[in-house]
């Protein structure tokens, strides 16, 4: 999950070649509670973060792992989660190292470590459950598919390697089995990282791992992470919901199930990376995103910063609170103007050919401001004069009219394209020598999910129009 950026880029490239999965074998497992929760918090609690004095999360402390775990205040943590409005927690048991948050005799026996040297003697999982359960918040756990590979002793004992062997997967699944049978239904779900096909996971090995993760509870829902993909996708018949690891909250599901799996997305709330402080979204924008996903039957897991003492980043709690209010009390907001399919839909700032994302101009002209129903706000890219504005309508519709209203900067030469699949594009309107006034194109109805406005000119400075800005994009059947 929290990877060095260079390794993340490599993993991302490798995941692009992984095969698509079949439908979920356990589609009958109850995910209604998951959808009803709407959103939950995901936290990294790891020896290298909360017990590292170089990290803000540690509050400057460095002790043994045993003492670090004993200091964690589950009541403070559960209170902050409750304040956030989240309906569940995804909490890390371990990640690539030997350090785990609860006793595990199987791990000690296989690795050769004594109790307290790797697995904390405090049962933090049980304590988390007790504090969360009395607030009606479900506990889910983060596990990995690649084991304690960063620990020389434990990694060798388990046979960690690339590719992963069947013998390793069985031992590692049996290690979680101890937890699964101990806690039973107290563990509502598992989000299992590191199940990549490029390290040797196939259907047989994923099945072995899944059996161990389900031990002790037939109701436990699991997801097995294939890595970060361009979009949320299903992966294996052995999971119940999509892992959905993404590096931004953008995608919205067309419907609740994806190849039989519950649609779910996980990303970080900060501006920068996993487990870091601050909020990278406007409060209202993030709340609206969560509402849209949940309204279509999806679930949103939000990575937030966790301090050593169990407290959460306050700004992130406030952003989550706003999402909760939107889910509970937010009235259905009709499109502006009525019938506008593009209103408040996911949008992007792209290079002219659509191959690259572009940064926000001035740090303030966000892509969503071109479809927010307010012509006083604008979406504008930075870094390149010609650029493209793209909107995902989510549902495919027969579109026949598109209107573009520009901000102060406008395209003097522009083209509007539509696509049903995001790959094949059809030009439905073009304008040369434009004067910046609203432009409208009417055409024979055609199936479209994606709409793109391409600002071709000006392509350098000191030309009429200046760089294109989008005040509102409207799309109609």
ABEGO torsion letter per residue (X at the ends): XBBBAAAAAAAAAAAAABBBBBBBAAAABBAAAAAAAGBBBBBBBBAAAAABAABAAAGGBBBBAAAAAAABBAAAAAAAAAAAGBABBBBBABBGBABBABBBAAAAAAAGBBBGAABBABBAAAAAAAAAAAAGBBBBBBBBAAEBAABAAAAAAAGBBOBBBAAAAAAAAAAAAAAAAAAEAABABBBBBGABAAAGBBAAAAAAAAAAAABGBAABBBBBBAEBBABBBBABAABABBAGBBABBABBBABABBGGBBBBBBBBABAABBGBBEBABBAAAAAAAAAAAAAAGBBBBBBBBBBAAGBBBAAAAAAAAAAAAAAAABBBBBBOBBGBAABGBBBBBBBAAGABBBBBBGGABBAAAAAAGBAABBBBBBGBABBBBBBBAGBBBBBABBBBBBBABBBABBBBBBBAAGABBBBABBBBGBAGBBBBBBBBBBBBABBBBBBAOBABBGBBGEBBBBABBBBBX
